[in-house]
């Protein structure tokens, strides 16, 4: 949870999330800002300086998100097995019993 402790610039957030594209991060941050979870502050300097930080509402999600991440780590083998079973079933042809 990059924003849990302090505000960050866009590039700092991008570096902390492995493999995310600039477009996807922009869309996610806009959505979080729209939902009132993230505050975007633009400083009137050249070059532009923008920082993102959690709002009080965003901070209220910190513990549940951390708990969800821990749960996912504990159950990753079960999740992988469920995905493999689902994917294998999708590859089978559909038969109609008459």
N, CA and C atoms as a LAMMPS dump frame, in Angstrom:
ITEM: TIMESTEP
0
ITEM: NUMBER OF ATOMS
294
ITEM: BOX BOUNDS ff ff ff
-5.0000000000000000e+02 5.0000000000000000e+02
-5.0000000000000000e+02 5.0000000000000000e+02
-5.0000000000000000e+02 5.0000000000000000e+02
ITEM: ATOMS id mol type element x y z
1 1 1 N 0.84 -1.174 0
2 1 2 C 0 0 0
3 1 3 C 0.884 1.235 0
4 2 1 N 1.249 1.629 -1.175
5 2 2 C 2.189 2.728 -1.346
6 2 3 C 1.745 4.016 -0.667
7 3 1 N 0.48 4.356 -0.772
8 3 2 C 0.003 5.639 -0.253
9 3 3 C -0.363 5.615 1.226
10 4 1 N -0.227 4.488 1.882
11 4 2 C -0.666 4.37 3.275
12 4 3 C 0.111 5.284 4.223
13 5 1 N 1.381 5.516 3.944
14 5 2 C 2.2 6.256 4.904
15 5 3 C 2.368 7.739 4.594
16 6 1 N 2.366 8.099 3.298
17 6 2 C 2.593 9.503 2.938
18 6 3 C 2.158 9.731 1.496
19 7 1 N 2.21 10.986 1.059
20 7 2 C 1.874 11.297 -0.33
21 7 3 C 3.039 10.898 -1.238
22 8 1 N 2.699 10.638 -2.501
23 8 2 C 3.709 10.235 -3.482
24 8 3 C 3.427 10.886 -4.824
25 9 1 N 4.484 11.085 -5.58
26 9 2 C 4.348 11.534 -6.96
27 9 3 C 3.976 10.335 -7.823
28 10 1 N 3.419 10.637 -9.002
29 10 2 C 2.971 9.594 -9.921
30 10 3 C 4.091 8.595 -10.212
31 11 1 N 5.278 9.106 -10.515
32 11 2 C 6.395 8.222 -10.874
33 11 3 C 6.789 7.3 -9.721
34 12 1 N 6.684 7.778 -8.495
35 12 2 C 6.986 6.929 -7.334
36 12 3 C 5.973 5.792 -7.221
37 13 1 N 4.709 6.124 -7.442
38 13 2 C 3.664 5.1 -7.37
39 13 3 C 3.883 4.075 -8.47
40 14 1 N 4.175 4.551 -9.678
41 14 2 C 4.382 3.644 -10.818
42 14 3 C 5.544 2.692 -10.552
43 15 1 N 6.63 3.208 -9.997
44 15 2 C 7.788 2.349 -9.697
45 15 3 C 7.463 1.291 -8.644
46 16 1 N 6.537 1.602 -7.752
47 16 2 C 6.231 0.668 -6.666
48 16 3 C 5.263 -0.441 -7.081
49 17 1 N 4.622 -0.29 -8.252
50 17 2 C 3.661 -1.291 -8.724
51 17 3 C 4.24 -1.949 -9.964
52 18 1 N 4.779 -3.115 -9.792
53 18 2 C 5.475 -3.82 -10.859
54 18 3 C 4.545 -4.134 -12.028
55 19 1 N 4.939 -3.699 -13.224
56 19 2 C 4.231 -4.084 -14.434
57 19 3 C 3.014 -3.256 -14.805
58 20 1 N 2.676 -2.231 -14.059
59 20 2 C 1.492 -1.43 -14.4
60 20 3 C 1.868 -0.39 -15.461
61 21 1 N 0.987 -0.197 -16.424
62 21 2 C 1.238 0.805 -17.455
63 21 3 C 0.859 2.189 -16.926
64 22 1 N 1.39 3.202 -17.577
65 22 2 C 1.078 4.574 -17.178
66 22 3 C -0.416 4.83 -17.333
67 23 1 N -0.997 4.342 -18.425
68 23 2 C -2.431 4.554 -18.669
69 23 3 C -3.281 3.893 -17.59
70 24 1 N -2.96 2.643 -17.24
71 24 2 C -3.752 1.932 -16.239
72 24 3 C -3.638 2.604 -14.874
73 25 1 N -2.439 3.041 -14.514
74 25 2 C -2.269 3.729 -13.231
75 25 3 C -3.058 5.038 -13.217
76 26 1 N -3.016 5.774 -14.322
77 26 2 C -3.782 7.018 -14.415
78 26 3 C -5.269 6.753 -14.227
79 27 1 N -5.789 5.731 -14.905
80 27 2 C -7.209 5.392 -14.781
81 27 3 C -7.565 4.979 -13.357
82 28 1 N -6.701 4.187 -12.737
83 28 2 C -6.959 3.743 -11.36
84 28 3 C -6.954 4.923 -10.389
85 29 1 N -5.962 5.792 -10.513
86 29 2 C -5.886 6.948 -9.616
87 29 3 C -7.081 7.877 -9.806
88 30 1 N -7.513 8.07 -11.05
89 30 2 C -8.702 8.902 -11.296
90 30 3 C -9.938 8.289 -10.651
91 31 1 N -10.076 6.977 -10.781
92 31 2 C -11.216 6.302 -10.166
93 31 3 C -11.196 6.417 -8.655
94 32 1 N -10.024 6.243 -8.06
95 32 2 C -9.897 6.366 -6.608
96 32 3 C -10.158 7.799 -6.15
97 33 1 N -9.726 8.755 -6.963
98 33 2 C -9.987 10.166 -6.642
99 33 3 C -11.487 10.446 -6.734
100 34 1 N -12.117 9.931 -7.763
101 34 2 C -13.564 10.126 -7.94
102 34 3 C -14.346 9.533 -6.774
103 35 1 N -13.883 8.377 -6.276
104 35 2 C -14.558 7.705 -5.164
105 35 3 C -14.257 8.338 -3.811
106 36 1 N -13.369 9.326 -3.799
107 36 2 C -13.051 10.003 -2.548
108 36 3 C -12.007 9.294 -1.709
109 37 1 N -11.27 8.362 -2.321
110 37 2 C -10.266 7.604 -1.578
111 37 3 C -8.873 8.218 -1.685
112 38 1 N -8.636 8.956 -2.765
113 38 2 C -7.33 9.561 -3.02
114 38 3 C -7.521 11.045 -3.315
115 39 1 N -6.601 11.846 -2.798
116 39 2 C -6.595 13.283 -3.078
117 39 3 C -5.413 13.58 -3.988
118 40 1 N -5.676 14.33 -5.042
119 40 2 C -4.639 14.731 -5.999
120 40 3 C -4.352 16.209 -5.777
121 41 1 N -3.086 16.541 -5.513
122 41 2 C -2.692 17.928 -5.285
123 41 3 C -1.733 18.358 -6.384
124 42 1 N -2.093 19.433 -7.087
125 42 2 C -1.247 19.986 -8.144
126 42 3 C -0.582 21.244 -7.602
127 43 1 N 0.742 21.275 -7.641
128 43 2 C 1.494 22.438 -7.176
129 43 3 C 1.818 23.333 -8.377
130 44 1 N 1.573 24.636 -8.261
131 44 2 C 1.768 25.551 -9.396
132 44 3 C 3.237 25.915 -9.609
133 45 1 N 3.999 24.94 -10.064
134 45 2 C 5.42 25.156 -10.33
135 45 3 C 5.742 24.613 -11.719
136 46 1 N 6.904 24.988 -12.225
137 46 2 C 7.391 24.468 -13.497
138 46 3 C 8.682 23.732 -13.208
139 47 1 N 8.797 22.472 -13.586
140 47 2 C 7.784 21.634 -14.237
141 47 3 C 6.66 21.28 -13.259
142 48 1 N 5.525 20.814 -13.798
143 48 2 C 4.382 20.483 -12.936
144 48 3 C 4.754 19.466 -11.855
145 49 1 N 4.184 19.662 -10.699
146 49 2 C 4.429 18.767 -9.564
147 49 3 C 3.064 18.345 -9.025
148 50 1 N 2.788 17.039 -9.086
149 50 2 C 1.504 16.497 -8.636
150 50 3 C 1.785 15.407 -7.617
151 51 1 N 1.041 15.417 -6.525
152 51 2 C 1.169 14.368 -5.513
153 51 3 C -0.193 13.762 -5.226
154 52 1 N -0.163 12.498 -4.854
155 52 2 C -1.369 11.758 -4.496
156 52 3 C -1.233 11.282 -3.064
157 53 1 N -2.343 11.354 -2.32
158 53 2 C -2.35 10.856 -0.949
159 53 3 C -3.731 10.303 -0.626
160 54 1 N -3.772 9.426 0.356
161 54 2 C -5.056 8.889 0.785
162 54 3 C -5.843 9.944 1.544
163 55 1 N -7.135 9.945 1.343
164 55 2 C -8.039 10.783 2.129
165 55 3 C -8.355 10.023 3.419
166 56 1 N -9.05 10.64 4.358
167 56 2 C -9.477 9.883 5.543
168 56 3 C -10.296 8.638 5.173
169 57 1 N -11.144 8.761 4.152
170 57 2 C -11.906 7.599 3.696
171 57 3 C -10.974 6.52 3.153
172 58 1 N -9.961 6.93 2.406
173 58 2 C -8.975 5.982 1.888
174 58 3 C -8.195 5.304 3.003
175 59 1 N -7.816 6.089 4.018
176 59 2 C -7.101 5.503 5.163
177 59 3 C -7.961 4.467 5.883
178 60 1 N -9.274 4.661 5.872
179 60 2 C -10.145 3.697 6.559
180 60 3 C -10.133 2.331 5.882
181 61 1 N -9.647 2.261 4.647
182 61 2 C -9.554 0.98 3.931
183 61 3 C -8.204 0.289 4.102
184 62 1 N -7.255 0.936 4.736
185 62 2 C -5.908 0.378 4.848
186 62 3 C -5.909 -1.002 5.494
187 63 1 N -6.51 -1.133 6.661
188 63 2 C -6.514 -2.435 7.349
189 63 3 C -7.236 -3.513 6.558
190 64 1 N -8.444 -3.249 6.027
191 64 2 C -9.106 -4.298 5.239
192 64 3 C -8.309 -4.717 3.998
193 65 1 N -7.659 -3.773 3.327
194 65 2 C -6.88 -4.117 2.137
195 65 3 C -5.662 -4.954 2.52
196 66 1 N -5.007 -4.603 3.606
197 66 2 C -3.863 -5.397 4.076
198 66 3 C -4.327 -6.8 4.442
199 67 1 N -5.458 -6.908 5.13
200 67 2 C -5.998 -8.225 5.494
201 67 3 C -6.329 -9.042 4.253
202 68 1 N -6.896 -8.409 3.239
203 68 2 C -7.211 -9.116 1.994
204 68 3 C -5.938 -9.611 1.314
205 69 1 N -4.9 -8.787 1.299
206 69 2 C -3.621 -9.198 0.721
207 69 3 C -3.014 -10.379 1.458
208 70 1 N -3.089 -10.365 2.785
209 70 2 C -2.569 -11.485 3.575
210 70 3 C -3.37 -12.752 3.3
211 71 1 N -4.692 -12.622 3.214
212 71 2 C -5.549 -13.774 2.906
213 71 3 C -5.17 -14.355 1.548
214 72 1 N -4.974 -13.488 0.559
215 72 2 C -4.626 -13.949 -0.79
216 72 3 C -3.287 -14.686 -0.785
217 73 1 N -2.318 -14.183 -0.034
218 73 2 C -1.02 -14.856 0.045
219 73 3 C -1.148 -16.229 0.696
220 74 1 N -1.977 -16.332 1.72
221 74 2 C -2.163 -17.609 2.412
222 74 3 C -2.886 -18.631 1.539
223 75 1 N -3.724 -18.167 0.622
224 75 2 C -4.559 -19.065 -0.173
225 75 3 C -4.177 -19.108 -1.646
226 76 1 N -2.978 -18.649 -1.991
227 76 2 C -2.591 -18.57 -3.397
228 76 3 C -2.599 -19.941 -4.072
229 77 1 N -2.202 -20.982 -3.36
230 77 2 C -2.203 -22.325 -3.961
231 77 3 C -3.63 -22.757 -4.296
232 78 1 N -4.567 -22.484 -3.397
233 78 2 C -5.973 -22.822 -3.654
234 78 3 C -6.533 -22.012 -4.822
235 79 1 N -6.163 -20.755 -4.887
236 79 2 C -6.63 -19.891 -5.974
237 79 3 C -6.074 -20.384 -7.306
238 80 1 N -4.778 -20.701 -7.333
239 80 2 C -4.167 -21.216 -8.563
240 80 3 C -4.822 -22.517 -9.007
241 81 1 N -5.114 -23.403 -8.055
242 81 2 C -5.761 -24.676 -8.39
243 81 3 C -7.166 -24.444 -8.946
244 82 1 N -7.903 -23.533 -8.348
245 82 2 C -9.253 -23.226 -8.834
246 82 3 C -9.205 -22.634 -10.238
247 83 1 N -8.248 -21.782 -10.494
248 83 2 C -8.108 -21.195 -11.831
249 83 3 C -7.747 -22.254 -12.86
250 84 1 N -6.832 -23.142 -12.493
251 84 2 C -6.432 -24.204 -13.42
252 84 3 C -7.611 -25.114 -13.739
253 85 1 N -8.394 -25.468 -12.73
254 85 2 C -9.565 -26.319 -12.953
255 85 3 C -10.589 -25.606 -13.833
256 86 1 N -10.81 -24.341 -13.588
257 86 2 C -11.754 -23.566 -14.396
258 86 3 C -11.28 -23.492 -15.842
259 87 1 N -9.996 -23.157 -16.03
260 87 2 C -9.449 -23.038 -17.382
261 87 3 C -9.511 -24.364 -18.125
262 88 1 N -9.227 -25.463 -17.433
263 88 2 C -9.285 -26.783 -18.065
264 88 3 C -10.711 -27.108 -18.492
265 89 1 N -11.674 -26.755 -17.675
266 89 2 C -13.074 -27.019 -18.012
267 89 3 C -13.521 -26.178 -19.203
268 90 1 N -12.966 -24.99 -19.348
269 90 2 C -13.336 -24.125 -20.47
270 90 3 C -12.809 -24.658 -21.794
271 91 1 N -11.721 -25.431 -21.75
272 91 2 C -11.123 -25.975 -22.967
273 91 3 C -11.861 -27.198 -23.491
274 92 1 N -12.706 -27.785 -22.665
275 92 2 C -13.437 -28.984 -23.082
276 92 3 C -14.614 -28.585 -23.962
277 93 1 N -14.877 -29.375 -25.007
278 93 2 C -16.039 -29.059 -25.845
279 93 3 C -17.339 -29.281 -25.079
280 94 1 N -18.312 -28.474 -25.391
281 94 2 C -19.626 -28.599 -24.758
282 94 3 C -20.394 -29.699 -25.471
283 95 1 N -20.928 -30.62 -24.684
284 95 2 C -21.733 -31.694 -25.274
285 95 3 C -23.16 -31.564 -24.788
286 96 1 N -24.075 -31.892 -25.666
287 96 2 C -25.492 -31.864 -25.313
288 96 3 C -25.975 -33.292 -25.177
289 97 1 N -26.425 -33.634 -23.997
290 97 2 C -26.975 -34.972 -23.782
291 97 3 C -28.443 -34.952 -24.178
292 98 1 N -28.835 -35.897 -25.024
293 98 2 C -30.241 -35.962 -25.432
294 98 3 C -30.899 -37.188 -24.91
